[in-house]
Amino acid sequence: MSTLRIGLSCLFGAAVTLAFVSGCASTTTTALAGDAEVLVLEVDEIDIVPGTDKDVKVKTGKAESAEAPKDAGLTAKVADGKVTVSAAKDAKEGAHEVKVKGGKKDATIKVKVKKAEK
């Protein structure tokens, strides 16, 4: 009977330890996997002057494409882990949004086009 008690105690202890360890490991793994898919940019707002380009680095996730408003005189492209926003010489002054697609959640860059100071 004594061996049965020791065996059950050891079995119970092992079960509790296994439940604790497996519970903690799965929670951590899920959180890391979820964060890796979210697209995060280095900045979410830039100022740009017509006739120039600005690069925005991708901190986490992977940017697949970028779309600038067609009537604003802006273009956007994705390459080498960054988004490049370009303003044509006749870009419209004011605030615009560039949509960056990728990962679980897309991102937006707020672009303020300002005329060059003389």
C-alpha positions as CSV (number, residue, x, y, z in Angstrom):
1,M,0.0,0.0,0.0
2,S,2.9,2.3,0.8
3,T,4.3,2.0,-2.8
4,L,0.9,2.8,-4.2
5,R,0.7,6.0,-2.2
6,I,4.2,7.1,-3.3
7,G,3.4,6.1,-6.9
8,L,0.2,8.2,-6.8
9,S,1.9,11.1,-5.2
10,C,4.6,11.1,-7.9
11,L,2.1,10.7,-10.7
12,F,0.0,13.6,-9.3
13,G,3.1,15.8,-9.0
14,A,4.2,15.0,-12.5
15,A,0.7,15.8,-13.9
16,V,0.6,19.1,-12.1
17,T,4.1,20.0,-13.4
18,L,3.2,19.0,-16.9
19,A,0.0,21.0,-16.9
20,F,1.8,24.1,-15.7
21,V,4.7,23.8,-18.1
22,S,2.5,23.1,-21.2
23,G,0.1,25.9,-20.2
24,C,2.8,28.5,-20.0
25,A,4.6,27.4,-23.2
26,S,1.5,27.5,-25.4
27,T,0.4,31.0,-24.2
28,T,3.9,32.4,-25.0
29,T,4.1,30.8,-28.4
30,T,0.7,32.0,-29.4
31,A,1.5,35.6,-28.4
32,L,4.8,35.6,-30.4
33,A,3.2,34.1,-33.5
34,G,0.4,36.6,-33.4
35,D,2.7,39.6,-33.0
36,A,5.0,38.5,-35.9
37,E,2.2,38.9,-38.5
38,V,1.2,42.4,-37.6
39,L,2.7,45.1,-39.9
40,V,4.4,47.9,-37.9
41,L,6.1,50.8,-39.6
42,E,8.9,52.9,-38.1
43,V,6.8,56.1,-38.3
44,D,3.1,56.6,-39.2
45,E,3.3,60.2,-40.3
46,I,5.8,62.0,-42.7
47,D,6.2,65.5,-44.2
48,I,7.3,65.7,-47.8
49,V,8.1,68.4,-50.3
50,P,7.0,68.1,-53.9
51,G,9.7,66.6,-56.1
52,T,11.2,64.5,-53.3
53,D,11.1,61.0,-51.8
54,K,10.9,59.7,-48.2
55,D,11.6,56.2,-47.0
56,V,9.7,54.6,-44.1
57,K,11.2,51.4,-42.7
58,V,9.2,48.4,-41.8
59,K,9.8,47.4,-38.1
60,T,7.9,44.1,-38.0
61,G,6.0,42.1,-40.5
62,K,6.3,42.2,-44.2
63,A,4.9,44.9,-46.4
64,E,3.6,43.5,-49.7
65,S,2.3,46.6,-51.5
66,A,1.6,50.3,-51.0
67,E,-1.1,52.4,-52.5
68,A,-1.1,56.2,-52.7
69,P,-4.2,58.3,-53.6
70,K,-4.2,58.8,-57.4
71,D,-5.3,62.4,-57.4
72,A,-2.7,63.6,-54.9
73,G,0.4,63.4,-57.1
74,L,1.9,60.8,-54.8
75,T,3.3,57.3,-55.5
76,A,4.4,54.6,-53.2
77,K,6.4,51.4,-53.6
78,V,7.7,48.6,-51.4
79,A,11.3,47.3,-51.7
80,D,14.1,46.1,-49.4
81,G,12.0,46.3,-46.1
82,K,10.9,49.8,-46.6
83,V,8.1,51.9,-48.2
84,T,9.2,54.7,-50.5
85,V,6.7,57.6,-50.9
86,S,7.4,60.0,-53.7
87,A,5.8,63.4,-54.4
88,A,5.6,64.7,-57.9
89,K,6.5,68.3,-58.5
90,D,2.8,69.1,-58.9
91,A,1.7,67.1,-55.8
92,K,-1.3,68.6,-54.0
93,E,-0.5,70.4,-50.8
94,G,-2.3,68.9,-47.7
95,A,-2.8,65.7,-45.8
96,H,-3.1,62.4,-47.7
97,E,-3.0,58.7,-46.7
98,V,-0.8,55.9,-48.2
99,K,-2.2,52.4,-47.5
100,V,0.4,49.7,-46.9
101,K,-0.8,46.1,-47.1
102,G,0.8,43.1,-45.5
103,G,0.5,40.7,-42.6
104,K,-2.5,40.3,-40.5
105,K,-3.3,44.0,-40.2
106,D,-2.5,46.7,-42.8
107,A,-0.9,50.0,-41.9
108,T,-1.4,53.6,-43.0
109,I,1.2,56.4,-43.5
110,K,-0.2,59.9,-43.1
111,V,1.6,62.1,-45.6
112,K,1.6,65.9,-45.3
113,V,2.7,67.6,-48.6
114,K,4.2,71.0,-47.9
115,K,5.5,73.5,-50.4
116,A,9.2,74.1,-50.2
117,E,10.2,77.1,-48.2
118,K,12.3,79.7,-50.1
